[in-house]
């Protein structure tokens, strides 16, 4: 089966697994420590069901939402996924083109292969940039200058990853930056010839374009990756946030907020939006499940700034549930990454098409012509036993 004919994200997931060497697929799939947050993120949606209203005219259904003064055709965008260009050469550009065609935003990872300038030229008006703040403030300042000059209007600052993570699956596999392909890894990789051919055709290990300008002169891909790891993760404080707010001229979004008090402090600091997230389970296994933190963060800012969401979305119904719980917008990460890994441009397009179709069908089935109308009144507990905790 080709990626273009996949019926759901799970099928794209299987195709991506088949294409990638285990060390790379596990890099996408891995979490931290016991990896309980990974499964909990996805399972959290099963706590809810959508309560339908029947005998409603749903001939026309509107899934579009406004965000930062722009109307997007769908209630979801493509979130940042680091090193995508290692999994599939050109992946970030493919995702950017998919976003343009679907009229949705694309957040370029601060750990991307192409430069933000390159991708901005391919996704005008739809590119956001995801900043991994460097230990050297001058690097962060210059990255912000570059992306602003490229026309990027929204900066996403990740705040949930201040110290190195313990991703035990990656440690066992020997995955690190720079990537070193040991003989045992190479032997397993040979069972995935499609990836090997593309990897060699593209020149081998790719260079992290955003960071190449700051690494020592003459640095190759491995040295640039090592330089990135020397500067990220880095510890940021509220004083640093004040500095970012002064330096960044556009919309500033904090990613990783889950505590209502932090949400109120971010609002007071001049932040323009929040993304409730636990880094897809890749930061710390004991962080809260974002779907369960969403409503409290939404209440904390009282509608004064958008509250967005990511974490565990694999179905269009997940997007509807997140919206009903208060998400002003939703981002998907692994779902679209599976698509682009599995089938390149066609796979990226198919991932978005699947979610778009499921959102549209879902709106029709529950009798809600406009996604903007979704709120908690459209939700019901999945089982009677969960009634008390649901309230």
N, C-alpha and C positions, 0 to 999 in steps of 0.2 A: 504493500500500500504506500502511495506517495503522500507526502505531507499535505498537498493540496486537496486530497480527498479525505483527510481525517475528519471524523464526526465530532470529536470533542478534544479537550485539552489533554485528557489522559492518553489518547492515542498519539498525540504529538510528543508527549512525555516518553512513551515507549520507543518511538522512532528516534528521538534524541539519544536515548540510552544506547540504542543499537549502533548509532553512528560514532559516538565518542569513546575514546579509551577510558577505562574505568577511573583513572586518576582525575580526569577532567570532568567526567559526569558526576563523580562524587564531590568535586569542588562546587558544582552547582547545587547538589542535593544536601550537602553537609550542613549540620548545625553545630552547636557547641555542647560539650560534655555528654550528657545522656540523650540529647536531641529530642527531648520531650516537647519543646516549644514547636518544633516542626509539625508534628502530627496534631498538636493541640490547636495550632492556628487554623488548619484545614477543618478539624472536627468542630470548631466553635460554631460554625454556621448551622450544624445539625441540631443545635439547641432551639432553633427557631423554625417556624413555618410562616408562610405568607397567607393571611386571611383574605379570601377573595370577596369581591362585590360583583354579583352577577346581574344580568339584565341591564348592562351598561353598554353604550355604543362605543366600541373600541376599534371602529373601522380605521381611524387615524390614530397613530400612537407616536408620541414625541419623547425621545430619550435624550434630548439635548439639555445641557446645563450651562449656565454662565459662571465664569470664574475669572476674577481679576479683570473685569470689563470686556471679556471675550466670550463669545458663544461657541461652545464645542458641540459637535454632532452627537457625541456619546458622553455618558456619565463617568467614563474611565479614561485614563491615559496609560502610557507605557512608562513604568518606573525604571530607575537606574539599576543596571546589572553590570558589575565590574568584570573586566577582562573578556567581554563578549567576543572581541576580535580574536582571542586565542581559541575559542570554541568553534568559531566559523569566521574565516577571513571576510572582512567587510560587514560584519554583523551590525555594527552600530549605524552605518549608513543605510542598511536595509531597514532597520527598525525606524529610522528617521523618515525614510520614504513611505513606509507603511503609515506612520502617523500623519503625514501630509495627506495621503490619499483618503484616510479615514476621518480627517479633520479632528484630530485629538492631539494633546500635548505629548512630547517625548522628553524624558529627563535623561540627559547624557551623564553617565557615571563619571565621577572624578578619577576613577581608575580605568578609563577607557584607553583603547589603542589609538584611534584617530584624535586629532586635536579638536577642541571645541570650534575653532574657526572653520575647519573643514565641514563639520556636521551642520553648523549654523547656516552655511551656504545652501545646504540641501533641505533644510526645514525652516525656512523663514517664518517667523511669527509663531512657531509651535515648539521651539526648542527651549527647554529649561536646562540649567546646569547644576549638577550635584557636586558640591564642594566638600572634599576631604581637607579640612584645614591642616596646614603644615606646621611643624614645630617652629619653623622660621616664619614670622609674620610677614616678611617681605615677599615670600613666595605666594602666600594666600592673597596678599594685596595685588600682586601682579596677575595672578589667575583671574581675580575679579575684574581687573582692568581689561584683560584680554577678552573675556566673555561679554563684558558690556560693550566693548568696541565692535564685537562681532554681531551685535544686535540682540543678544539674549536679554530678556526682560525679567526673568524670574530666576533667583538663585535659591537652591535648596541646600541648607547647611545641616549635615548629619551631626547629631549631638549624643547619640546613644552608644558610641563606640570609643570611649576615651583611652582605653588601654588594650594591649594585644589580647585577642580572644583565644580560647582553647578549643579549637576545632579538631577533635581527636581523630576523626576519620581522615582528615587531611594529613595530620601528623603521621598516622600509621602508613598512609600511602606514600609519604615523602613529598607531598605537594608543598611548595614554598615559592616565594619570589626572591630571586629569579628562579624560574622553573629549570630543574636539572633532570633530564631524562636518563635515568639509570638503565642498565641493560635489561633488568626485569621489567621495567616500565615500557621500554621500547618493544620488548617481545610481546607483551599484551597489546600494545598499540597496533602492532602489525595485523591483528585480527579485526581492525577497523580501517580498512584501506582507503575508504572515502576521505576520512579525516587526514590520514597520512599524506595522501596525494595533495590535498589542498594546503596542508601545512608546509610541505616542501615547495610547492609551486609558489607560495606566498613568501618564500625566503626564510622559513623557519620561525624561530621565536620572534614575535612582533614587539615593537617598541611602544611604550606608553607615551603617546604623543603629548599629552598635557604636561608631562613632567620632564620630557627630554631637554627642554630649554634650561632647566635648573640643575641638572646633573653635571658633574665635572666634564670638561671638554674631552671629546673623544670617546665618551661612554657609549657602549653598545647596548642592545636590548637588556641583557642581563644586569649590567651596571645601573641602567635607568630604573629597572625594577627594584634593585637593591636600594637605590637612593630613595625611591618612593617609600619603601618599608622603613627607612631610617626616619622619615618625617611623618608617617601615618601608621597607626593612629596617634593623635596628639590630644593633650588635655586642654579643653577650652572652659572658660568661666563666663559669668555674666558680664564681667568687664570686657572680655574678648568679644562677646556679642555686641556690646555697645560700640566697639571699634568697627565690627563688621557692618553694623547699621549705618555708621557714619561714612564708611567707604563705599558701600554698595548703593547705586542710585536707583535701582529698580525694586521690584517686589522681593521681599526676603521671607523665606519659608523655613521653619525649623522642622526637621524630620527626626522622629524618635520620642517625641513628647507623649507621656502617658499620665503624668501626675497633674491633677487640676491646679495645684499651687504653681507648678512650673508654667502651666498654660497662662495663668493670670500674670505672672512675672514677665513672660514673653510678650504678652499684649502690652504691658506697661513699657517694655523696652522698645516698642515700635515695630515689632514683627508683623508681617502682613498675612501670615497664614501658618497653620500647623499641619503636620502629617502624623497621625497617631500610628505608631509602628514599633515593632520589636526587632527590626532589622531582618525580618524574615526568619527569625530564629537563629541568626548567625552572630549575635552579639553576646548574649548571656542567657543560658537556658532557663534561668529562674525569673526572667522578666515577665510582666503580666502579658496575657493574651490581648492584643490590641482591640479586638471586637468588643471585649468586655470593659475596656477603658474608654471607649469612644464617647458614650453618652455623658460621662462625668466631665470629660474635657470639653465637650460641646457646651454643657451647662456653664462651665467656668468662664468661657469667653462671651457667653450670652449673645451670640450672633454678630459680634463686632468684627470678627475676622473669619475667613473660611477655615473649617476643620476638615481635613482630608484623612484618608485611611489607606493603609496597605497591610497585607498579611494573609496568605493562605487562599487567595481567590483562585478558584479553578472553574467556576460556573458563572453564567450570567445571573442565576438566582442568588449567588453570593453577593454580587454587586447590588442587587435589589435589597437584600437584607441589610447590608452596610448602609445604604442610603436611608432605609427606614429607621435605623438606629441613630441617624444624625449626620452621616458623612455628607459633606457638601460636594465631594468628588472622591473618586477611588483610583488607585494606581495598582497595576499588575506588574509583576516582575518575572518570576519564573515562567508563568504561562506563555508570555510572548518570547522569552528566551528559548523555551522548548521548541517553539515554532520555527524560529530562525535557525537554530541548530539543526533541526530535523530536515528543513527544506529550503533554507536560504530565504530569498525574497518571497517566494510563494508560500513558504511556511510561516513567515512573519505575518503576511497578509491573512493567511488562513486562521491563525490564532485570534486575531482581532475580529475577523468575520464570524468565527464561532461565538465569541462573547457577545458581539453585537446582535447576532440572531437570537441568542438565548435571552438577552435583555428584552428585546422586542417581543418575543413570544411570551415571556413572563409577564410583561405589562398587559398583554392581551388576555392572558389566562386569569389574572387576578382582577380584571376590570378596572385598570388604572390607565387612562389614556395618556397621562403625562407623568414622567418620573419625578418631576418637581413636586408633585402632590404626595409622594410617599413619605410617611412618617410612622411613628410607633403604633398608630392605630391599625396599620396593615399587618402587624405581627401578632402571632399567637405562639404559646409554648409548644414545643414538639411533642411532649407527652404530658398527661395529667400530673404525673409525679413531679414535674418540674414547675408546676404552677406557682408554688410558694417562692422558690428561688427566682423565678422569672419576674415576679412582681418587685 
